[in-house]
Amino acid sequence: MKKSQYDVVIVGGGLAGLSAAASLAHHGKKVALIERGKLGGRAMTINMKGFQFNFGAHAIYGRDQSYLTTMERDLGLKLYWSDFTQMKAKYDLGEDVSVVPSNIGGLLQTKLLKGMDKFRFAYHILFTMLGFEKGDPNVSIQQWLDRKKVSPAVKEMMLNLASSNFFTGEPEKIPSDVFFGYYRRLFKTNIPVSYIQGGWNKLVEQFVNVIEKNNGEIITKTAVERITVENEKVREVHTKKNTFYAEHFIFAIPPEELRTLFQGTVIESDLESYSDYEPTYVMFYDIGLRKRIESPYTYIFDRDRQIFISDISYYDMEAAPPGGQLLQAVAYLRSNDIHDPKAHERLKGEIEAFYDKHFEGWRKQLVIPRVSKVAVVQAIKWTMHQRGLPTSFSKISNTYFAGDWCQGEGQLSELSFSSAYQVSQRILKKSADQKGA
């Protein structure tokens, strides 16, 4: 069995593992990244008939405040962005549409709030931005709204925004501190939503380039079968053919895999306390069209049915062949819909009807559909009984955890980037302190 020594070994090659490996390799660490499947994890882009289908929600929220932007500058990534046009984002109100009020400009334009409700909503935005509205970790946003006696229209508006940004059909269950922490960042942004030209593939390629340029090692299609823990440290990780030694380890794999690897160790019980994670599930229904169907908006949200459509190819010029169009529809799945085939067919029909309403003629232009009836967009659904996994435990001093199931900032991919960046910085600081001692 081959044995290799590294500064840092990262287990898991999704966005968290890749970004951590790139950051550490760029700053001079000898790293090895081990991935049991393909790089990217849920962040994959697949070319079918000339259309670039991204698996999962690949929008980056609040780009000017994102940890990905910090890493982009730090690592010299060559990403090309297309930023969301706020006034092209609409709510479907049935007989009419209205601007989504995700910033002050949208608030002034929206038809969802009238009269004093606009001022009440602006009041909550201002207090959130200034940090006065922080919520309570023991109170859901629904309970908070009820206790504050927030007007019905403002309450509905806040929950609608939560549905859109947390990818959930049950926004009322979000902890109020998580809700306000997220919107404190979002309302301060000048760039609410952005897309990477070329989709997830381009980002994965950039991280791989940084790792390989700095002599990092990437091992794919290789599973870590067990680990060795001695004296409150992980000493080795073992694959079928190799043993990897390191000073530090980052595990960027889902909680259920972590529990298996760390069974019998000093943090087994700690990981068990995070055993009831329920992912955030949605249905994706993407369609590739041979000819664009022009629309006055690039995002439309049916707040009653909890469905939205994004014109991906409007922002990502590589998403569709010349003259073509790629649209993505997302429907939120409630808990009782996840394993119900009848609910899936009902939702599929509702999405098609939504396409009919706003992109009339799409059926005649259809080249290829891609339907994922039950897809995970985030490994943890934010509810009162679900909290992110800590990025480290004091019982094992050289080991860290990263991913969208971990404690960090933001939602979706930003949780992966923020947790990976934070643990990478801690490793770099610890190494610098040891050298200076």
C-alpha positions, -999 to +999 in steps of 0.1 A: +000+000+000+014+034-010+018+060+017+020+097+010+026+128+033+008+161+028+002+194+046-035+191+041-058+163+029-092+172+017-119+145+014-147+155-010-144+173-043-176+194-044-175+232-043-163+233-006-135+208-011-123+223-044-123+259-031-105+248+001-079+229-018-073+257-042-070+283-014-045+262+005-024+251-025-023+288-037-008+297-003+020+271-005+004+241+012+010+206-002-025+193-007-043+162-018-080+162-028-098+129-027-132+125-044-151+092-048-169+104-079-166+133-103-154+167-093-180+193-085-204+172-065-239+185-071-224+215-090-222+199-125-228+211-160-237+186-187-239+193-224-269+178-242-277+187-278-257+219-274-274+230-242-255+234-210-277+220-183-265+229-148-275+205-121-287+225-091-292+262-086-261+278-099-269+315-093-245+333-070-263+356-045-248+389-034-217+386-055-201+418-043-202+403-007-197+367-016-168+346-004-164+333-039-156+369-050-130+371-022-114+338-035-117+350-071-095+380-063-071+360-040-066+331-064-067+351-096-096+331-110-107+341-145-145+341-142-168+360-165-200+372-148-234+383-160-254+402-134-292+399-128-313+428-141-335+437-111-364+452-130-367+420-151-376+400-120-413+397-115-440+382-094-470+366-111-501+379-093-526+361-114-540+388-137-509+410-134-472+410-126-451+430-102-415+438-096-398+417-069-387+441-042-353+426-034-338+461-031-350+497-025-356+503-063-378+472-065-396+482-033-407+515-049-419+498-081-437+468-066-475+464-066-474+438-039-473+465-012-493+496-011-494+528+010-481+524+045-471+488+039-443+500+017-430+521+046-434+493+071-415+469+048-388+496+043-386+500+081-379+463+085-353+464+057-335+494+073-335+478+107-322+446+093-294+463+074-283+482+105-283+451+125-311+460+149-334+432+136-314+400+146-342+376+154-340+348+179-324+314+174-353+299+194-381+316+174-391+308+138-397+337+114-434+329+114-435+332+152-414+364+151-438+380+126-468+370+147-452+384+179-444+417+162-479+419+148-465+426+114-492+435+089-505+406+067-492+422+034-457+428+048-457+393+064-466+377+031-439+397+013-412+386+038-422+350+035-423+352-003-387+365-004-377+337+020-392+311-004-372+325-033-338+328-015-339+298+008-354+275-019-381+262+004-419+258+002-420+262+040-404+295+047-424+300+079-401+274+096-368+292+090-352+303+123-356+341+127-319+347+134-310+328+102-336+348+082-324+382+094-287+373+091-292+363+055-311+394+045-287+417+064-262+407+037-285+405+008-301+440+012-266+456+014-255+441-019-254+460-052-255+428-072-283+406-059-279+376-083-251+367-108-244+339-132-210+325-142-206+323-180-203+286-188-220+275-156-205+253-129-180+237-152-161+269-156-157+274-119-147+237-113-121+241-141-107+272-125-103+256-091-086+226-106-062+248-125-052+266-093-047+233-075-026+217-103-006+248-110+005+248-073+014+211-074-017+199-056-028+163-062-064+154-072-075+118-069-110+110-084-131+079-084-115+069-051-134+065-019-120+070+016-128+037+034-116+045+069-096+069+090-070+066+119-075+088+149-048+090+176-043+114+205-072+137+195-060+140+159-068+124+126-035+109+115-044+091+083-071+085+058-072+052+039-084+044+005-084+009-010-048+013-023-033+043-005-028+058+029-026+096+032-008+113+061-012+150+068-009+177+094-045+189+088-076+173+073-108+188+058-138+166+053-162+181+028-186+152+026-222+150+037-231+143+074-242+107+068-208+099+053-191+117+081-209+096+107-198+064+090-161+075+088-160+088+124-178+059+140-160+049+171-140+081+174-142+108+201-167+129+180-191+101+171-217+113+196-212+149+184-219+140+148-249+119+159-265+150+173-266+163+137-282+131+124-317+144+116-308+166+086-334+169+060-322+182+026-340+210+007-357+193-022-371+208-054-382+197-089-362+210-118-378+212-152-354+227-177-362+231-214-339+238-243-355+257-272-343+260-308-355+296-310-358+323-283-392+333-271-390+369-261-403+379-227-404+412-207-388+394-178-360+369-171-374+357-138-410+351-129-423+337-096-458+322-090-461+329-053-493+308-050-479+276-066-443+282-054-428+279-089-404+301-107-388+303-141-354+317-150-342+325-185-307+311-180-295+318-215-303+355-211-274+357-187-252+328-197-244+332-234-229+297-234-260+279-221-277+275-255-267+273-291-268+305-312-304+317-314-316+291-289-329+295-253-325+276-221-352+281-194-351+266-160-382+261-139-380+252-102-409+240-080-405+237-042-413+203-027-430+202+006-422+173+029-453+153+020-446+157-018-411+142-018-420+105-021-454+110-038-454+102-075-488+117-079-475+150-065-446+149-089-469+145-119-492+173-106-462+196-102-449+187-136-482+197-151-483+230-132-448+239-144-458+232-180-489+254-176-466+281-161-444+278-192-475+280-214-486+312-197-453+331-199-434+315-228-462+308-252-452+285-280-424+268-261-437+233-270-431+239-308-396+251-301-387+223-277-354+205-285-348+188-252-363+188-218-345+178-186-367+169-156-354+161-121-384+152-101-367+152-067-334+171-066-313+183-036-304+220-038-290+221-003-280+194+022-298+211+050-333+226+052-332+255+076-359+248+103-360+253+140-347+217+146-319+218+120-287+238+124-255+237+105-227+213+115-198+231+133-167+235+111-145+219+139-147+201+172-122+207+200-119+170+206-100+166+173-078+196+169-064+191+133-097+183+116-123+206+099-156+203+081-169+223+051-200+222+029-235+236+025-245+215+056-220+234+078-221+266+097-212+296+075-227+326+059-253+328+031-273+300+016-268+273-011-233+275-026-223+304-004-224+281+026-199+259+009-176+288-001-178+305+033-172+274+054-143+263+031-127+298+032-130+301+069-114+267+077-087+273+051-078+306+068-077+289+102-052+263+089-030+290+073-031+310+105-023+280+127+007+272+104+019+307+105+017+308+143+036+276+146+064+289+124+065+321+144+067+303+177 
